[in-house]
Amino acid sequence: MKAINSNKEFNDLVKAGKPFVLDFYADWCGPCQSLLPVVEKLSEEFEGKVDILKVNIDQQKALAAKFKVRSIPALFFLKGNKILDNHLGLTSEVSLRKKITSLYK
């Protein structure tokens, strides 16, 4: 699973126009670490259809501020520059799969 390490990487992702998911997290966040295996599994499963990327809020403060992330984990489901859905906190694999699938159907 790729990580976004700069605003340029984010802007390139938006320009590509492909649907993507941003997973805002922190290394010190217990719920984030609990969700990580599920997000990584779905990243592999949806490879080629939807990009799923991690965003470390401690390293990418400007991007976290842009999305107004106040609690983590925070997942945003986007197509281009448009947020189609989001989810705060822990969630099930089934729920995430439905939201990801809806991005390209």
PLY file of the C-alpha trace (Angstrom):
ply
format ascii 1.0
element vertex 105
property float x
property float y
property float z
element edge 104
property int vertex1
property int vertex2
end_header
0.00 0.00 0.00
1.40 3.35 -1.04
1.69 6.41 1.16
1.26 10.03 0.16
4.40 11.92 1.13
3.78 15.34 -0.41
1.10 17.70 -1.70
2.49 17.12 -5.20
1.74 13.38 -4.93
-1.80 14.23 -3.85
-2.26 16.71 -6.72
-0.95 14.15 -9.23
-3.46 11.65 -7.90
-6.32 14.13 -8.33
-5.21 14.97 -11.89
-5.18 11.28 -12.83
-8.96 11.24 -12.34
-8.99 7.67 -11.07
-11.03 6.88 -7.93
-9.00 6.66 -4.74
-9.24 6.32 -0.98
-7.16 8.25 1.54
-6.60 6.60 4.90
-5.50 9.27 7.40
-3.68 7.63 10.30
-0.87 7.97 12.86
1.63 5.39 14.05
0.59 6.00 17.68
-3.14 5.46 16.98
-4.40 2.07 18.22
-7.61 2.01 16.14
-5.58 3.01 13.06
-3.25 0.05 13.60
-6.28 -2.24 14.06
-7.75 -1.09 10.75
-4.46 -1.24 8.82
-4.54 -4.99 7.91
-8.05 -4.60 6.47
-7.10 -1.52 4.46
-3.94 -3.24 3.15
-5.95 -6.31 2.12
-8.50 -4.16 0.27
-5.68 -2.18 -1.38
-4.41 -5.41 -2.95
-7.92 -6.59 -3.82
-8.87 -3.37 -5.64
-5.48 -2.80 -7.29
-5.99 -1.40 -10.79
-9.52 -0.19 -10.00
-9.16 2.06 -6.96
-5.95 3.37 -5.40
-5.89 3.17 -1.61
-3.25 5.33 0.03
-2.10 6.04 3.56
-1.60 9.58 4.83
0.35 9.99 8.06
-1.19 13.02 9.79
2.03 13.73 11.71
4.03 13.99 8.47
1.37 15.51 6.20
-0.20 18.17 8.41
-1.23 20.41 5.49
-3.13 17.59 3.76
-4.80 16.57 7.03
-5.82 20.20 7.54
-7.17 20.42 3.97
-9.49 17.49 4.73
-10.27 18.89 8.20
-9.19 15.64 9.86
-9.93 15.96 13.59
-10.01 12.29 14.58
-8.44 9.17 13.14
-8.69 6.80 11.47
-10.41 8.92 8.83
-11.07 7.53 5.37
-12.06 9.67 2.40
-13.42 8.19 -0.84
-12.68 10.42 -3.83
-12.91 10.65 -7.58
-10.77 13.45 -8.93
-11.06 16.36 -6.51
-14.56 15.40 -5.33
-15.15 13.66 -1.99
-17.90 11.12 -2.58
-17.96 9.62 0.92
-16.01 9.45 4.16
-15.83 7.43 7.34
-14.41 8.24 10.77
-13.26 5.58 13.22
-13.15 1.83 12.96
-15.37 0.06 10.48
-15.87 -3.43 9.09
-14.23 -4.87 6.01
-17.69 -5.40 4.49
-18.59 -1.72 4.92
-15.29 -0.53 3.45
-15.59 -2.92 0.50
-19.06 -1.51 -0.33
-17.82 2.08 -0.22
-14.78 1.28 -2.35
-16.84 -0.66 -4.90
-19.27 2.26 -5.23
-16.39 4.47 -6.45
-16.07 2.71 -9.80
-19.50 1.20 -10.46
0 1
1 2
2 3
3 4
4 5
5 6
6 7
7 8
8 9
9 10
10 11
11 12
12 13
13 14
14 15
15 16
16 17
17 18
18 19
19 20
20 21
21 22
22 23
23 24
24 25
25 26
26 27
27 28
28 29
29 30
30 31
31 32
32 33
33 34
34 35
35 36
36 37
37 38
38 39
39 40
40 41
41 42
42 43
43 44
44 45
45 46
46 47
47 48
48 49
49 50
50 51
51 52
52 53
53 54
54 55
55 56
56 57
57 58
58 59
59 60
60 61
61 62
62 63
63 64
64 65
65 66
66 67
67 68
68 69
69 70
70 71
71 72
72 73
73 74
74 75
75 76
76 77
77 78
78 79
79 80
80 81
81 82
82 83
83 84
84 85
85 86
86 87
87 88
88 89
89 90
90 91
91 92
92 93
93 94
94 95
95 96
96 97
97 98
98 99
99 100
100 101
101 102
102 103
103 104
